[in-house]
């Protein structure tokens, strides 16, 4: 959790969690799948498993094709994340972001701060490569994808950066000791 205390962050320790499914006659025991799935897929999956139609306003996708071992060509290539409960007791800053199989872009929008990680080279998300010119095209592409996903999910949240005065209150420079 990068030294934090909560699962509200977009870091891998908070974002990723195992999904274990046993469905006799449908899933192959011992199978591992690397598709990007989210908790918003669960309801659609249960409806599909029950043979019920999925309402068109639901935002996830049924995992049934993946559970059957299929590889849908139109499966998502990225996931969207948004945490917006701030300030609050836990003080997890508002942020949104996009994650692909290899990269992650996080925007702490109230502070105007960005983080970018190459998860293949840095799976522990230690080195923020946001300003690295070698990744400029990837960052630009992920910013575009982030905006596309915001629209897709109908996220019209205010992403305004807070005033410098407020930033100082929440992001004070380290005091000399």
C-alpha positions as a Markdown table, in Angstrom:
| # | Residue | x | y | z |
|---|---|---|---|---|
| 1 | Unk | 0.0 | 0.0 | 0.0 |
| 2 | Unk | 3.0 | 2.3 | -0.5 |
| 3 | Unk | 3.2 | 3.0 | 3.2 |
| 4 | Unk | -0.4 | 4.1 | 3.4 |
| 5 | Unk | -3.1 | 2.4 | 5.4 |
| 6 | Unk | -6.0 | 2.0 | 3.1 |
| 7 | Unk | -7.3 | 0.3 | -0.1 |
| 8 | Unk | -8.6 | 3.5 | -1.6 |
| 9 | Unk | -5.5 | 4.1 | -3.6 |
| 10 | Unk | -4.9 | 3.2 | -7.3 |
| 11 | Unk | -1.6 | 1.4 | -6.4 |
| 12 | Unk | -1.5 | -2.3 | -7.2 |
| 13 | Unk | -1.6 | -3.3 | -3.6 |
| 14 | Unk | -5.0 | -1.7 | -3.3 |
| 15 | Unk | -6.3 | -2.1 | -6.9 |
| 16 | Unk | -5.5 | -5.7 | -7.6 |
| 17 | Unk | -7.1 | -8.6 | -5.8 |
| 18 | Unk | -7.5 | -12.3 | -6.6 |
| 19 | Unk | -10.7 | -13.5 | -8.1 |
| 20 | Unk | -11.1 | -17.2 | -7.6 |
| 21 | Unk | -14.0 | -19.0 | -9.3 |
| 22 | Unk | -15.1 | -22.6 | -9.1 |
| 23 | Unk | -17.9 | -23.5 | -11.5 |
| 24 | Unk | -18.0 | -27.3 | -12.1 |
| 25 | Unk | -18.6 | -28.2 | -15.7 |
| 26 | Unk | -17.8 | -24.6 | -16.8 |
| 27 | Unk | -14.4 | -23.5 | -15.6 |
| 28 | Unk | -11.3 | -25.6 | -16.1 |
| 29 | Unk | -9.6 | -26.3 | -12.8 |
| 30 | Unk | -6.2 | -24.6 | -12.4 |
| 31 | Unk | -6.8 | -22.0 | -15.1 |
| 32 | Unk | -5.3 | -18.5 | -14.8 |
| 33 | Unk | -6.7 | -15.6 | -16.8 |
| 34 | Unk | -4.9 | -12.3 | -17.3 |
| 35 | Unk | -7.9 | -10.2 | -18.7 |
| 36 | Unk | -8.6 | -6.9 | -17.0 |
| 37 | Unk | -11.7 | -7.4 | -14.9 |
| 38 | Unk | -13.4 | -5.2 | -12.3 |
| 39 | Unk | -15.8 | -5.6 | -9.5 |
| 40 | Unk | -18.4 | -3.9 | -11.6 |
| 41 | Unk | -18.4 | -7.0 | -13.8 |
| 42 | Unk | -19.8 | -9.2 | -11.0 |
| 43 | Unk | -23.5 | -8.3 | -11.3 |
| 44 | Unk | -23.5 | -8.8 | -15.0 |
| 45 | Unk | -21.7 | -12.2 | -14.5 |
| 46 | Unk | -24.3 | -13.4 | -12.0 |
| 47 | Unk | -27.2 | -12.3 | -14.2 |
| 48 | Unk | -25.7 | -14.0 | -17.2 |
| 49 | Unk | -25.0 | -17.2 | -15.1 |
| 50 | Unk | -28.7 | -17.2 | -14.1 |
| 51 | Unk | -29.8 | -16.8 | -17.7 |
| 52 | Unk | -31.2 | -13.3 | -17.1 |
| 53 | Unk | -30.8 | -10.3 | -19.3 |
| 54 | Unk | -28.3 | -7.6 | -18.4 |
| 55 | Unk | -29.9 | -4.1 | -18.2 |
| 56 | Unk | -28.3 | -1.8 | -20.8 |
| 57 | Unk | -27.4 | 0.8 | -18.1 |
| 58 | Unk | -25.0 | -1.5 | -16.3 |
| 59 | Unk | -21.4 | -0.6 | -16.8 |
| 60 | Unk | -19.6 | -3.9 | -16.4 |
| 61 | Unk | -19.3 | -7.0 | -18.6 |
| 62 | Unk | -20.2 | -10.6 | -17.9 |
| 63 | Unk | -17.1 | -12.7 | -17.1 |
| 64 | Unk | -18.9 | -15.9 | -18.4 |
| 65 | Unk | -16.9 | -15.9 | -21.7 |
| 66 | Unk | -13.6 | -15.7 | -19.7 |
| 67 | Unk | -14.8 | -18.4 | -17.3 |
| 68 | Unk | -15.5 | -20.6 | -20.3 |
| 69 | Unk | -11.9 | -20.1 | -21.4 |
| 70 | Unk | -12.8 | -17.8 | -24.3 |
| 71 | Unk | -10.7 | -14.8 | -25.4 |
| 72 | Unk | -13.2 | -12.1 | -26.6 |
| 73 | Unk | -11.5 | -9.9 | -29.2 |
| 74 | Unk | -13.5 | -6.9 | -27.9 |
| 75 | Unk | -12.5 | -7.3 | -24.2 |
| 76 | Unk | -11.5 | -4.1 | -22.5 |
| 77 | Unk | -7.8 | -3.1 | -22.9 |
| 78 | Unk | -7.9 | -0.7 | -19.9 |
| 79 | Unk | -9.7 | -0.1 | -16.7 |
| 80 | Unk | -10.9 | 3.2 | -15.2 |
| 81 | Unk | -10.5 | 4.1 | -11.5 |
| 82 | Unk | -11.8 | 7.1 | -9.6 |
| 83 | Unk | -11.7 | 7.9 | -5.9 |
| 84 | Unk | -13.3 | 11.1 | -4.8 |
| 85 | Unk | -14.1 | 11.1 | -1.1 |
| 86 | Unk | -11.7 | 13.8 | 0.1 |
| 87 | Unk | -11.1 | 15.4 | 2.5 |
| 88 | Unk | -12.3 | 12.8 | 5.0 |
| 89 | Unk | -10.9 | 11.1 | 8.0 |
| 90 | Unk | -8.6 | 8.9 | 6.0 |
| 91 | Unk | -7.2 | 11.8 | 3.9 |
| 92 | Unk | -6.9 | 9.8 | 0.7 |
| 93 | Unk | -6.5 | 12.4 | -2.0 |
| 94 | Unk | -9.0 | 12.4 | -4.9 |
| 95 | Unk | -7.6 | 10.7 | -7.9 |
| 96 | Unk | -8.5 | 9.0 | -11.1 |
| 97 | Unk | -6.6 | 7.0 | -13.5 |
| 98 | Unk | -6.3 | 4.3 | -16.2 |
| 99 | Unk | -4.6 | 1.0 | -16.1 |
| 100 | Unk | -3.7 | -1.2 | -19.0 |
| 101 | Unk | -1.9 | -4.6 | -18.9 |
| 102 | Unk | 1.4 | -2.8 | -18.8 |
| 103 | Unk | 1.0 | 0.8 | -17.8 |
| 104 | Unk | -0.8 | 2.9 | -15.2 |
| 105 | Unk | -1.5 | 6.7 | -15.2 |
| 106 | Unk | -2.8 | 8.3 | -12.0 |
| 107 | Unk | -4.0 | 11.9 | -11.7 |
| 108 | Unk | -4.3 | 13.5 | -8.3 |
| 109 | Unk | -6.3 | 16.2 | -9.9 |
| 110 | Unk | -6.9 | 18.5 | -7.0 |
| 111 | Unk | -3.1 | 18.9 | -6.6 |
| 112 | Unk | -2.3 | 18.9 | -10.3 |
| 113 | Unk | 0.0 | 15.9 | -9.7 |
| 114 | Unk | 0.5 | 12.9 | -12.1 |
| 115 | Unk | 2.1 | 9.5 | -11.7 |
| 116 | Unk | 2.9 | 7.1 | -14.4 |
| 117 | Unk | 4.3 | 3.6 | -14.1 |
| 118 | Unk | 5.6 | 1.0 | -16.5 |
| 119 | Unk | 4.3 | -2.1 | -14.6 |
| 120 | Unk | 6.4 | -4.5 | -16.6 |
| 121 | Unk | 9.7 | -2.7 | -15.6 |
| 122 | Unk | 8.5 | -1.4 | -12.2 |
| 123 | Unk | 5.7 | -3.7 | -10.9 |
| 124 | Unk | 6.1 | -2.2 | -7.4 |
| 125 | Unk | 5.4 | 1.3 | -8.7 |
| 126 | Unk | 8.5 | 2.9 | -7.2 |
| 127 | Unk | 9.7 | 5.1 | -10.0 |
| 128 | Unk | 7.3 | 7.7 | -11.3 |
| 129 | Unk | 8.1 | 8.0 | -15.0 |
| 130 | Unk | 5.5 | 10.7 | -15.7 |
| 131 | Unk | 8.2 | 13.3 | -16.8 |
| 132 | Unk | 10.4 | 10.7 | -18.6 |
| 133 | Unk | 10.5 | 11.8 | -22.3 |
| 134 | Unk | 10.9 | 8.1 | -23.3 |
| 135 | Unk | 7.2 | 7.6 | -22.3 |
| 136 | Unk | 5.7 | 10.8 | -23.6 |
| 137 | Unk | 3.7 | 9.1 | -26.3 |
| 138 | Unk | 2.4 | 6.5 | -23.9 |
| 139 | Unk | 1.4 | 9.1 | -21.4 |
| 140 | Unk | -0.3 | 11.2 | -24.1 |
| 141 | Unk | -2.2 | 8.1 | -25.2 |
| 142 | Unk | -3.2 | 7.2 | -21.6 |
| 143 | Unk | -4.5 | 10.7 | -21.0 |
| 144 | Unk | -6.7 | 10.4 | -24.0 |
| 145 | Unk | -7.9 | 7.0 | -22.8 |
| 146 | Unk | -8.6 | 8.4 | -19.4 |
| 147 | Unk | -10.9 | 11.0 | -20.9 |
| 148 | Unk | -12.6 | 8.5 | -23.1 |
| 149 | Unk | -13.3 | 6.2 | -20.1 |
| 150 | Unk | -14.6 | 9.2 | -18.0 |
| 151 | Unk | -17.1 | 9.9 | -20.7 |
| 152 | Unk | -17.9 | 6.2 | -21.2 |
| 153 | Unk | -18.8 | 5.8 | -17.5 |
| 154 | Unk | -20.6 | 9.2 | -17.3 |
| 155 | Unk | -18.1 | 10.6 | -14.8 |
| 156 | Unk | -18.7 | 14.3 | -14.9 |
| 157 | Unk | -16.9 | 15.0 | -11.6 |
| 158 | Unk | -15.3 | 18.4 | -11.0 |
| 159 | Unk | -11.6 | 17.9 | -11.7 |
| 160 | Unk | -10.6 | 21.4 | -10.7 |
| 161 | Unk | -7.2 | 21.9 | -9.1 |
| 162 | Unk | -7.4 | 23.4 | -5.6 |
| 163 | Unk | -6.0 | 26.8 | -4.9 |
| 164 | Unk | -2.4 | 27.3 | -3.9 |
| 165 | Unk | -3.5 | 28.2 | -0.4 |
| 166 | Unk | -5.4 | 24.9 | 0.1 |
| 167 | Unk | -2.5 | 22.9 | -1.5 |
| 168 | Unk | -0.2 | 24.3 | 1.1 |
| 169 | Unk | -2.5 | 23.1 | 3.9 |
| 170 | Unk | -2.6 | 19.6 | 2.5 |
| 171 | Unk | 0.8 | 19.3 | 0.9 |
| 172 | Unk | 3.0 | 21.3 | 3.2 |
| 173 | Unk | 6.8 | 21.1 | 2.6 |
| 174 | Unk | 8.7 | 19.0 | 5.1 |
| 175 | Unk | 9.7 | 21.0 | 8.1 |
| 176 | Unk | 13.4 | 21.2 | 8.9 |
| 177 | Unk | 14.2 | 19.4 | 12.2 |
